[in-house]
Amino acid sequence: MIDLLASASITTDLIEQTSSSARVQEIVRLSLAPAFLLAGIGAVMNVMMSRLIWIAERIERLESRMDDEQSRKDKLDIARLCRRRRLVQRAVMYSTGAALSICVVITLLFIGALIKQGTGTITAIAWITTMIFLITGLVHFAMETVVAAAGQPRYSGDADNDD
């Protein structure tokens, strides 16, 4: 079986192209920046998911408490929370798209080192796609924080000094 694989020209080309440990080290080094970006996206998504879970639980608590009658304020709170939930859901989806496309970038870096055809254009397109997804996700997350802050009571630093 190994002889069959070794006799194939594709296998021979792959072995020759990756036999240099310097070349493999270079590929790994090039993939570190996208891998760190992937870790950063994961950390931000963790925060987003925590907010999404909090919002969903808050909506459930409000709805269960108000089964019989809802005041105008309660209806407005639920509407604001539903808007926040939609924004965070979109932020998570776009961030997931960014994570997936950065995985494609890393894969293309390794494939590009193994095949003779250049993958630079495809890799660049995947990188740009990653940035578009990431920026869009972060904008949605920022919009959610603005909506959250707008619904909170205002803090007055002078409240303690009222005479």
Beta strands, then each sheet from edge to edge (+ up, - down):
end
